[in-house]
Amino acid sequence: MIEKALIIDGYTDEPAGLGVPPYLGTYPRYAYGTLSLHKVRTNYITIDEFRKIRGKIDLNKYDAVICICGFHTPGKYLNAEPATLREFASILYKYDGIKILGGPAATKYGSSQIGGKIEDETKYKKFFDVVIEGDIDAVLNDLLTEKSIEKIDPKRYRSSYEELKDIAIRGAKLVKQHPKYPNIIVEVETYRGCSRVLSGGCSFCTEPRRFGSPKFRNEEDIVKEIHALWNEGIKYFRIGRQPCIFSYKAVDSEKEEVPTPNVGAIEKLFKGIRNVSDPKVLHVDNANPAVIARHEEESREVAKILVKYCTSGNVAAFGVESFDEKVIKVNNLLTTPEDVLKAVEIINKIGGHRGESGLPYLLPGINLLFGLKGERKETFQINFEYLKKIYDMGFMLRRINIRQVVPFFGTEITVKDVKKAEKRKKLFLWFKEKVREEIDNRMLKRVAPKGVILRDVLVEVKEREGLYFGRQFGSYPLLIGILEKNLEVGTFVDVKVVDYGRRSITGVVVKNNK
């Protein structure tokens, strides 16, 4: 039925998973691994590369085209333009083979639209023969086994991570087809689901509603996937595909909303990764500040493990969402302002010293979300005062992410809530500007003082003569404006910090790492 297939990666961006270059997400690798298992000859291409050769490629030489795209938390992208369902429909308009859609845009919990109003995309989904609302690997496996679209359930999730073991390893071979190879950072999954399901979860979040209580991958399986990727030439890894790295394999995760960290399992995982690879970058992502603050002893040990085995410049992103206790209560956010302050202190004390990259080893990031139920004018001032308090206490935040809530299927946030928030648009913009001017800029000077050398900065864009933009690899890398003539895009340089924007660094080259 399917002997030859093409994967078009239109990119994905979720709270627990990045897939926009330079990140390579799990969806295309799992799809590739499944196709490999069934001996399907498979090509992979990113949407940006496809656009360059669109008129030269004959799609009809493939039995199936698998399109991957979609967002839960879209951002701004320096060097990539994600695909929309509308674009995929136009690409496949004259294609005769099996059209398959995967990624967040295929589900009720995501969209392919970036910014502005989220509209119904049903008419574009109807264009596809298979719309995978479940796991892309599970559904593709069923399709390739049954050899019939009518016999499969496109909403099926894998029964356990056992189904993924071989597929994840096989999927590692995709990386050499990526146009940015080897300069890509691979997103690796540890678990999904959330302990907050016990009380219904945060009002806006799809994770507990979609996946229920946590289901963990075994340390050995994750390490084997890393080993396979390492053998394919990957040097950059992000253990980011989970709601809270401190809660990995927490023994009471199905009984407690704030589970106790499993220090032994986390050390086994990261030590195992180091035993089979020597990454240039090994970073994490999400961390629950309530877990860190309320299980201080165990969390300190986990933070020490992350400092020991990971590389510097690492960020533990805290889903704070709001410091306003009224908003916290109405939206079942659980984490208190006191939790956040305690967690910030713990991470700073253990991870605040500077490493080889030029940045501190491990710092917290804070995510704030506006448009939640119960929001009021005072909410903006409360949030600002707590950010200022963190700064005044002498701590560092690597990142403050400020965004507006998007209503997704199954959550308690409605279009009506978003319309109410639109009335506070001016307040939102005022707050964002105030944070950028009075907090972000000062934090940057603390995180990366003048004279510090930031190592291995990838030159990504030439803005104009004498000005380039680049970033280090990792979780939430700093944007660096490089004042230099005749740099080659795609090369690595070391950069000395000389000045600051509101959220970016200005630097000069001290060493060219060609």
C-alpha positions as CSV (number, residue, x, y, z in Angstrom):
1,M,0.0,0.0,0.0
2,I,2.7,2.5,1.0
3,E,6.2,1.8,-0.3
4,K,7.5,5.3,-0.5
5,A,6.6,8.3,1.6
6,L,7.5,11.9,2.1
7,I,7.4,13.7,5.5
8,I,7.0,17.5,5.2
9,D,7.9,19.1,8.6
10,G,5.8,22.3,8.9
11,Y,7.1,22.6,12.5
12,T,5.4,22.3,15.9
13,D,5.5,24.3,19.1
14,E,3.9,23.1,22.4
15,P,4.3,23.8,26.1
16,A,6.2,20.5,26.4
17,G,7.9,20.3,23.1
18,L,9.8,22.4,20.5
19,G,10.0,21.5,16.9
20,V,10.9,24.8,15.0
21,P,14.5,25.0,13.8
22,P,17.0,24.8,15.2
23,Y,14.9,22.4,17.2
24,L,13.8,19.0,15.8
25,G,10.7,17.7,17.5
26,T,9.5,14.2,18.2
27,Y,6.7,14.0,15.5
28,P,8.8,13.7,12.4
29,R,11.2,11.3,14.1
30,Y,8.5,9.0,15.4
31,A,6.8,9.1,12.0
32,Y,10.1,8.2,10.3
33,G,10.8,5.4,12.8
34,T,7.4,3.9,12.2
35,L,7.8,4.0,8.5
36,S,11.3,2.4,8.8
37,L,9.8,-0.4,10.9
38,H,7.6,-1.3,8.0
39,K,10.5,-0.9,5.4
40,V,8.9,2.1,3.8
41,R,11.5,4.2,1.9
42,T,11.1,7.7,3.4
43,N,12.3,11.1,2.5
44,Y,12.1,14.1,4.9
45,I,12.0,17.8,4.1
46,T,11.3,20.9,6.1
47,I,8.6,23.3,4.9
48,D,11.3,26.1,4.4
49,E,13.3,23.8,2.1
50,F,10.2,22.6,0.3
51,R,9.2,26.1,-0.6
52,K,12.5,26.6,-2.3
53,I,12.0,23.6,-4.6
54,R,8.2,23.4,-4.8
55,G,8.0,23.7,-8.6
56,K,10.7,21.1,-9.1
57,I,9.4,18.2,-6.9
58,D,7.0,15.6,-8.1
59,L,4.9,14.6,-5.1
60,N,3.1,11.9,-7.1
61,K,6.2,9.7,-6.9
62,Y,5.3,9.1,-3.3
63,D,2.5,6.8,-2.1
64,A,1.9,9.0,0.9
65,V,2.7,12.5,2.1
66,I,2.7,13.1,5.8
67,C,2.4,16.7,6.8
68,I,3.3,17.8,10.4
69,C,2.5,21.1,11.9
70,G,0.7,22.9,14.7
71,F,0.9,25.0,17.9
72,H,-0.3,25.3,21.4
73,T,2.0,28.2,22.3
74,P,3.3,29.9,19.1
75,G,6.2,32.3,19.4
76,K,8.4,34.4,17.2
77,Y,11.0,32.6,15.1
78,L,14.3,34.0,13.9
79,N,15.1,31.8,11.0
80,A,12.0,29.7,10.1
81,E,8.5,30.1,8.9
82,P,6.0,27.5,10.1
83,A,3.4,26.0,7.7
84,T,-0.4,26.4,8.1
85,L,-3.1,23.9,7.1
86,R,-4.1,26.3,4.4
87,E,-0.6,26.1,2.9
88,F,-0.5,22.3,3.1
89,A,-3.9,22.2,1.3
90,S,-2.5,24.3,-1.5
91,I,0.6,22.1,-1.7
92,L,-1.3,18.9,-2.0
93,Y,-4.1,20.2,-4.1
94,K,-3.2,18.0,-7.1
95,Y,-1.6,15.2,-5.2
96,D,-3.1,11.8,-5.9
97,G,-1.7,9.7,-3.0
98,I,-2.6,9.3,0.6
99,K,-2.6,12.6,2.4
100,I,-1.9,12.3,6.2
101,L,-1.9,15.1,8.8
102,G,-0.1,14.9,12.1
103,G,1.0,17.2,14.9
104,P,-1.0,19.6,17.1
105,A,-3.0,21.0,14.2
106,A,-4.5,17.6,13.6
107,T,-6.0,17.5,17.1
108,K,-8.7,19.4,18.9
109,Y,-6.0,20.8,21.1
110,G,-3.9,22.8,18.6
111,S,-3.9,25.1,15.6
112,S,-1.6,25.9,12.7
113,Q,-2.3,29.6,13.0
114,I,0.3,32.0,14.6
115,G,-1.0,35.1,16.3
116,G,-4.3,36.8,16.2
117,K,-7.7,35.1,16.3
118,I,-7.7,31.2,16.3
119,E,-10.3,30.2,13.7
120,D,-11.9,26.9,12.9
121,E,-9.7,24.9,10.5
122,T,-12.0,22.0,9.9
123,K,-12.4,22.7,6.2
124,Y,-8.6,22.2,5.8
125,K,-8.6,19.0,7.8
126,K,-11.2,17.5,5.6
127,F,-8.7,17.8,2.7
128,F,-6.6,15.0,4.3
129,D,-7.3,11.2,4.1
130,V,-6.0,10.6,7.6
131,V,-6.1,13.2,10.4
132,I,-4.1,11.8,13.3
133,E,-5.6,13.0,16.5
134,G,-3.9,10.3,18.5
135,D,-0.2,9.3,18.4
136,I,1.4,9.6,15.0
137,D,3.5,6.5,15.5
138,A,0.5,4.4,16.8
139,V,-1.8,5.4,13.9
140,L,0.8,5.1,11.2
141,N,1.7,1.6,12.6
142,D,-2.0,0.6,12.3
143,L,-2.3,2.0,8.8
144,L,0.8,0.2,7.6
145,T,-0.3,-3.1,9.3
146,E,-3.9,-3.0,8.2
147,K,-3.2,-1.5,4.8
148,S,-6.6,0.1,4.9
149,I,-7.7,3.6,6.0
150,E,-11.1,2.3,6.9
151,K,-9.8,-0.2,9.5
152,I,-7.8,2.3,11.6
153,D,-8.7,4.6,14.5
154,P,-7.0,8.0,13.8
155,K,-7.6,8.9,17.5
156,R,-5.6,5.9,18.9
157,Y,-2.9,6.6,21.4
158,R,-0.1,4.1,22.0
159,S,-1.0,1.7,24.9
160,S,2.4,2.3,26.6
161,Y,5.9,3.5,25.9
162,E,6.8,-0.1,25.0
163,E,5.4,0.6,21.5
164,L,7.9,3.4,21.1
165,K,11.1,1.7,22.0
166,D,12.3,0.5,18.6
167,I,10.5,3.4,16.7
168,A,12.4,6.1,18.7
169,I,15.7,4.5,17.9
170,R,14.9,4.0,14.2
171,G,13.7,7.6,14.0
172,A,17.2,8.9,14.8
173,K,18.3,8.2,11.2
174,L,16.1,11.0,10.0
175,V,18.4,13.7,11.4
176,K,20.9,13.5,8.5
177,Q,18.1,14.6,6.1
178,H,17.5,17.8,8.0
179,P,18.8,20.8,6.0
180,K,20.5,22.2,9.2
181,Y,22.3,19.0,10.1
182,P,24.4,18.7,12.2
183,N,23.5,22.1,13.7
184,I,20.1,21.0,15.2
185,I,19.0,20.5,18.8
186,V,16.9,17.4,19.2
187,E,13.9,17.4,21.5
188,V,13.7,14.1,23.6
189,E,10.6,12.9,25.4
190,T,10.7,11.6,29.0
191,Y,7.0,11.4,29.9
192,R,3.6,13.0,29.4
193,G,0.5,13.6,31.5
194,C,0.3,15.7,34.7
195,S,-0.3,15.0,38.3
196,R,-2.6,18.1,38.4
197,V,-5.3,15.8,36.7
198,L,-6.3,14.9,40.3
199,S,-8.0,18.3,40.7
200,G,-8.7,18.9,37.0
201,G,-5.5,20.8,36.2
202,C,-4.9,24.4,35.3
203,S,-7.9,26.0,33.6
204,F,-6.1,26.7,30.3
205,C,-3.9,23.6,30.0
206,T,-4.5,20.7,27.6
207,E,-1.9,18.3,29.1
208,P,-4.0,16.6,31.9
209,R,-7.1,16.6,29.7
210,R,-5.4,15.0,26.8
211,F,-3.1,12.5,28.5
212,G,-4.3,12.1,32.1
213,S,-1.9,11.1,34.9
214,P,1.8,10.9,34.1
215,K,3.1,8.0,32.0
216,F,6.9,7.7,32.1
217,R,9.5,6.3,29.6
218,N,12.1,4.1,31.2
219,E,15.6,5.6,31.7
220,E,17.2,2.9,29.6
221,D,14.9,3.6,26.6
222,I,15.6,7.3,26.7
223,V,19.4,6.7,26.9
224,K,19.2,4.3,24.0
225,E,17.5,6.9,21.9
226,I,20.1,9.5,22.9
227,H,22.9,7.0,22.0
228,A,21.3,6.4,18.5
229,L,21.1,10.1,17.9
230,W,24.7,10.6,19.1
231,N,25.8,7.9,16.7
232,E,24.1,9.8,13.9
233,G,26.2,12.9,14.7
234,I,23.9,14.9,17.0
235,K,25.7,16.9,19.6
236,Y,22.8,19.0,21.0
237,F,20.0,17.6,23.1
238,R,17.1,19.1,25.0
239,I,15.2,16.9,27.5
240,G,12.2,19.1,27.1
241,R,9.2,16.9,26.3
242,Q,7.6,16.7,29.8
243,P,5.6,19.0,32.0
244,C,8.1,19.0,34.9
245,I,11.6,17.5,34.8
246,F,11.7,17.5,38.6
247,S,8.7,15.1,38.6
248,Y,10.2,12.5,36.3
249,K,9.3,9.1,37.7
250,A,7.9,10.6,40.9
251,V,6.7,7.6,42.9
252,D,3.5,9.3,44.1
253,S,2.7,11.0,40.8
254,E,-0.8,9.4,40.6
255,K,-1.7,10.2,44.2
256,E,-0.3,13.6,44.8
257,E,-0.6,16.8,42.8
258,V,2.8,18.0,44.0
259,P,4.7,14.7,43.9
260,T,8.1,14.1,45.6
261,P,11.0,14.1,43.1
262,N,12.6,10.7,42.4
263,V,16.2,11.7,42.8
264,G,17.6,8.2,42.0
265,A,15.7,8.0,38.7
266,I,16.7,11.4,37.6
267,E,20.4,10.8,38.3
268,K,20.2,7.4,36.5
269,L,18.7,9.1,33.5
270,F,21.3,11.9,33.2
271,K,24.3,9.8,34.2
272,G,23.1,7.3,31.6
273,I,23.0,10.0,28.9
274,R,26.6,11.0,29.8
275,N,27.7,7.4,29.6
276,V,26.7,7.1,26.0
277,S,27.4,10.6,24.7
278,D,29.4,13.8,25.3
279,P,27.0,16.5,24.2
280,K,28.0,20.0,23.4
281,V,24.6,21.0,24.8
282,L,22.4,19.0,27.2
283,H,19.5,21.1,28.5
284,V,16.0,20.7,30.0
285,D,12.8,22.7,30.0
286,N,9.8,22.7,32.2
287,A,9.8,22.6,36.0
288,N,7.0,23.0,38.5
289,P,8.0,25.6,41.1
290,A,5.5,24.1,43.6
291,V,7.3,20.8,43.4
292,I,10.7,22.5,44.0
293,A,9.5,24.7,46.9
294,R,7.5,22.0,48.7
295,H,10.0,19.2,48.4
296,E,13.1,21.4,49.0
297,E,15.6,18.7,50.0
298,E,14.9,16.4,47.1
299,S,14.7,19.3,44.6
300,R,18.1,20.6,45.7
301,E,19.5,17.2,44.9
302,V,17.8,17.2,41.5
303,A,19.2,20.7,40.8
304,K,22.7,19.5,41.6
305,I,22.2,16.6,39.2
306,L,21.2,19.0,36.4
307,V,24.2,21.2,37.1
308,K,26.6,18.1,37.2
309,Y,25.4,16.4,34.1
310,C,23.9,19.1,31.9
311,T,25.8,22.0,30.2
312,S,25.7,25.6,31.2
313,G,23.1,28.0,29.9
314,N,20.4,25.6,31.1
315,V,16.9,26.9,31.9
316,A,14.2,25.5,34.2
317,A,11.0,27.2,32.9
318,F,8.5,27.8,35.6
319,G,4.8,27.8,34.6
320,V,3.9,30.6,37.1
321,E,1.1,32.1,34.9
322,S,0.1,34.6,37.5
323,F,1.2,36.0,40.9
324,D,-2.4,37.3,41.6
325,E,-3.9,35.0,44.2
326,K,-7.4,35.6,43.0
327,V,-6.4,34.4,39.5
328,I,-4.5,31.5,41.0
329,K,-7.6,30.3,42.9
330,V,-10.1,30.8,40.1
331,N,-7.9,29.0,37.5
332,N,-6.7,26.2,39.9
333,L,-3.1,27.1,39.3
334,L,-1.9,25.7,42.7
335,T,1.5,27.4,42.7
336,T,1.6,30.3,45.2
337,P,3.9,33.4,45.0
338,E,5.8,32.1,48.0
339,D,6.4,28.8,46.1
340,V,7.8,30.8,43.2
341,L,10.2,32.9,45.3
342,K,11.4,29.8,47.1
343,A,12.0,27.9,43.9
344,V,13.8,30.8,42.3
345,E,16.1,31.0,45.3
346,I,16.9,27.3,45.3
347,I,17.7,27.2,41.6
348,N,19.8,30.4,41.8
349,K,21.9,29.2,44.7
350,I,22.7,25.8,43.1
351,G,22.8,26.8,39.4
352,G,23.8,30.5,39.5
353,H,27.6,30.0,38.9
354,R,29.0,30.5,35.5
355,G,30.0,27.7,33.2
356,E,32.0,27.1,30.0
357,S,29.3,28.6,27.7
358,G,29.7,32.0,29.5
359,L,26.3,31.7,31.1
360,P,25.2,30.4,34.5
361,Y,24.7,26.6,34.7
362,L,21.0,26.6,35.6
363,L,18.6,29.5,36.0
364,P,14.8,29.7,36.3
365,G,12.6,31.2,33.7
366,I,9.1,32.5,34.4
367,N,6.1,32.1,32.1
368,L,3.2,34.6,32.7
369,L,-0.2,34.2,31.0
370,F,-2.8,36.9,30.6
371,G,-6.5,36.6,29.8
372,L,-7.2,34.0,32.5
373,K,-10.4,34.0,34.5
374,G,-10.6,36.5,37.3
375,E,-8.0,38.8,35.8
376,R,-8.4,42.5,36.8
377,K,-6.4,45.7,36.5
378,E,-4.6,44.9,39.8
379,T,-3.3,41.7,38.3
380,F,-0.8,43.5,36.1
381,Q,0.6,45.5,39.0
382,I,0.8,42.4,41.2
383,N,2.7,40.5,38.6
384,F,5.1,43.4,38.0
385,E,5.8,43.8,41.8
386,Y,6.7,40.2,42.2
387,L,9.1,40.3,39.2
388,K,10.7,43.4,40.7
389,K,10.9,41.7,44.1
390,I,12.8,38.8,42.5
391,Y,15.2,41.3,40.9
392,D,15.6,43.3,44.2
393,M,16.4,40.1,46.1
394,G,19.5,39.7,43.9
395,F,18.3,36.6,41.9
396,M,18.6,35.9,38.2
397,L,15.9,35.0,35.8
398,R,17.1,33.8,32.4
399,R,13.7,34.4,30.7
400,I,10.4,36.1,31.3
401,N,7.8,34.9,28.8
402,I,4.7,37.0,28.6
403,R,1.8,35.8,26.4
404,Q,-2.0,35.9,26.1
405,V,-4.1,32.8,26.7
406,V,-5.5,30.9,23.7
407,P,-8.8,29.0,24.1
408,F,-8.4,25.3,23.2
409,F,-10.8,22.4,23.2
410,G,-11.4,20.8,26.5
411,T,-10.1,23.6,28.6
412,E,-12.1,26.0,30.8
413,I,-10.9,29.1,28.8
414,T,-13.5,30.2,26.3
415,V,-13.7,32.7,23.4
416,K,-15.7,34.9,25.8
417,D,-12.8,35.0,28.3
418,V,-10.5,36.0,25.5
419,K,-12.8,38.8,24.4
420,K,-13.0,40.1,27.9
421,A,-9.2,40.2,28.0
422,E,-9.1,42.2,24.8
423,K,-10.6,45.1,26.8
424,R,-7.4,45.1,28.8
425,K,-5.2,45.0,25.7
426,K,-3.6,48.4,26.5
427,L,-2.8,47.2,30.0
428,F,-1.2,44.1,28.6
429,L,1.0,46.1,26.3
430,W,1.8,48.5,29.1
431,F,2.9,45.7,31.3
432,K,4.9,44.0,28.6
433,E,6.7,47.2,27.8
434,K,7.4,48.0,31.5
435,V,8.9,44.5,32.1
436,R,11.1,44.7,29.0
437,E,12.4,48.2,30.1
438,E,12.6,47.8,33.8
439,I,13.2,44.1,34.5
440,D,14.5,42.2,31.4
441,N,17.3,44.7,30.5
442,R,18.6,44.7,34.1
443,M,18.4,40.9,34.4
444,L,20.4,40.6,31.2
445,K,23.2,42.7,32.7
446,R,23.2,40.3,35.7
447,V,23.0,37.1,33.7
448,A,25.6,38.2,31.1
449,P,27.7,41.1,32.3
450,K,29.8,43.2,30.0
451,G,33.0,41.5,29.1
452,V,31.7,38.0,29.5
453,I,32.5,35.8,26.5
454,L,29.7,33.7,25.1
455,R,31.1,30.6,23.5
456,D,29.9,28.8,20.3
457,V,27.4,31.3,19.0
458,L,25.9,30.1,15.7
459,V,25.6,33.0,13.2
460,E,22.1,32.6,11.8
461,V,21.1,35.8,10.0
462,K,22.8,38.7,8.3
463,E,20.7,41.7,9.2
464,R,22.7,44.2,7.3
465,E,26.3,45.1,6.6
466,G,28.2,44.8,9.8
467,L,25.4,43.3,11.8
468,Y,24.5,39.6,12.2
469,F,22.2,37.8,14.6
470,G,23.1,34.6,16.3
471,R,22.3,32.3,19.2
472,Q,23.9,29.6,21.3
473,F,22.2,26.2,21.2
474,G,20.0,25.4,24.1
475,S,16.7,26.1,25.9
476,Y,15.6,29.7,25.3
477,P,19.0,31.0,23.9
478,L,19.8,34.6,24.1
479,L,19.5,36.6,20.9
480,I,22.9,38.1,20.1
481,G,23.5,41.0,17.8
482,I,27.0,40.6,16.4
483,L,28.9,43.7,15.3
484,E,31.3,42.3,12.7
485,K,32.1,42.5,9.0
486,N,32.2,39.5,6.7
487,L,30.9,36.7,8.9
488,E,29.7,33.5,7.3
489,V,26.1,32.5,8.2
490,G,26.2,29.0,9.6
491,T,29.6,29.3,11.3
492,F,30.3,29.4,15.0
493,V,32.0,32.4,16.8
494,D,32.8,33.4,20.4
495,V,31.3,36.7,21.3
496,K,32.2,39.3,24.0
497,V,29.3,41.1,25.5
498,V,29.6,44.9,24.9
499,D,26.0,46.2,25.2
500,Y,22.3,45.3,25.7
501,G,18.9,45.6,24.1
502,R,15.8,45.0,26.1
503,R,15.9,41.3,25.6
504,S,19.1,40.8,23.5
505,I,22.8,41.1,23.8
506,T,25.2,43.1,21.6
507,G,28.7,41.6,21.1
508,V,31.9,41.5,19.1
509,V,33.7,38.5,17.8
510,V,36.7,37.4,19.8
511,K,37.3,34.1,18.1
512,N,36.0,32.6,14.9
513,N,35.4,28.9,15.3
514,K,35.2,27.8,11.7
